[in-house]
Amino acid sequence: MRDAEEGWALQKKLKVQDGYISHMYGQQIHRHYLYDGALGFVILRRDLYLRCPYKRRKLSVMRLMRKYTEFILPRHHQSSLAVLLGTERKTNFTVSPLIYFFPILRILCFVIEKERRTIKGDAEKVLKSRRTFTSSSVCSETEVQDGSVTVYHLHPEHHRLCATGTGEKLKPKVFIIDMFKPEGAIWYNIPEFDLLARNVTVPGLSPLFPEAHCTQDGSICQVITGEAEINAASSISALVYSNIFDLTTTYFLVAGIAGVNPKVATIGDVTFARFAVQVALQYEFDAREKPADFPTGYVPQGAVAPDQYPTSIYGTEVFELNTALRTLAVGFAKNATLNDTTATQEMRSLYANNSAFAPGASSGPSVRECDTATSDVYFSGTLLGEAFENTTTLFTNGTGVYCTTQQEDNATLEVLLRATLAKLADFSRIIVMRTASDFDRPHDGVSAAQNLFGDAPGYHPSVENIYLAGVRVVEGIVNGWSQTFEQGVKAENYIGDIFGSLGGVPDFGPGSSTSLRKRRTKNAQFT
């Protein structure tokens, strides 16, 4: 990325005044955007508006854009954020005669003569035209509005060209997966690397977070999925099947906040999971109507009691990750100085009266190895917490330790497992890191409702610790790429789902490659 000094030099050269660029024909191009002081010209799903002189004038778009592509865009944006118009003939903008009757229309004075274009030629031909793209909403057509200029984008088959400007796939070493805005934003404007150097629109991502963000060299990228299982599955599916990225050697770092079990960890902690368990994928009774001898209203599917292993298996109940990779990630994270506050320390002290909550009452945050539970329902309370502790133990055949609770991870992992089966990703290269923001159950003397709706002093430290610990993991992978990570970290344990889809025999549940074959055979009899 160009540094700030060069960025300001560009602004001076283009006579930027009052937020507008004034250079060619006295025109002003609205809605420019600054990236760390370097001037970038970005249109985010909006029309391009030009203010024209009073007299009628016809301008060649290609002439205009050749001029501005050279001077306005930093070079790294020229490959992903400049204007693409057709490849064969010029398209002209003309001054609308209405401006002579309605002065307000002088601001919106160009209309497009030929609005629809068919982009012809392959990626190489387009590249030779030396045009790049101005819109982050590439590969989709937008409505033409009278009095404004609308630039049409490439058709869907050109997604990869839109994103990279070269026709080559981006091949990140690390892809950070966050779930909502604060988790994502904590990675921006940090000294270690710039995730906003390249912003790539991926069709199918969340409408709230339509872009993946990458460093200039593409070695580190980030996506924000949106919260809960449907958003996570939809966004990660869009990412892996977009044909924009080569993810076959990419390490995925799921980096988000979570609730925490005070029997195992405390607020502010950074946790790394071996197992992700979909604890809410069960039958459920309202607790007021459950059988009297049931400790909970949750019953595994296909079972008739809470302590029975499910016999109706969907395949997403449990995922096991690479413990050798987890060990390396934990080692990197332990080099971080974690954030803590007086308020979080006071909250921890309230759990000291219950000896079972000794980890929750610890004096400060630490890095821990413990497992995570996925539930779309954001729950609170001792009874539900204990129920899902038992579910985690049951589903992992006594191996898993329920530590954190979140809303996305099993959905993300199922998509990445299927992508691995399609040879688009590598399931052995996944790290699930969750920082603890709040306790999943109350301390003595407080109700479940007060626990849920009361203050959560661990929230801000947990968000900070995503970056503080996570950046150590990212740098550890990137800096050790050629020595350790490029060839992959061999898993010493079983990895994958409950079916054994990736090979091997799961050390949890009834799932195995054999049972999967039996299941497929049984299903085939009814098709």
Secondary structure, DSSP 8 states (H G I E B T S, - for coil): ---HHHHHHHHHHTTEETTEEE-STT-EE---EEETTEEE--BSSS-B-EE--SS--EEEHHHHHHHHHHHTS-HHHHTTSS----SSS--EEEE-GGGGT-GGGGSS-EEESS------S-HHHHHHTT----BSS-SS-----TTSB------GGGHHHHHHSSS--B--SEEEEE-SHHHHHTTTT-SS--TTSEEEE-TTS-TTS-EEEE-TTSSEEEEE--SSHHHHHHHHHHHHTSSSB--TT-EEEEEEEEEE-TTT--TT-EEE-SEEE-TT-EEE--TTTS-TT-SSSEEETT-SSTTS--SS--S-SEEE--HHHHHHHHHHHTTS-----HHHHHHHHTTTTSGGGTTTT-SS--EEE-EEEE-SS---SHHHHHHHHHHHHHHTTT---EEEEESSHHHHHHHHHHHHHTTSS-GGGEEEEEEEEEESS--TT--HHHHHHS--TTHHHHHHHHHHHHHHHHHHHHHTIIIIITT----SS--B-TT-TTSS--SSSS--HHHHHHHHHHHHTT-
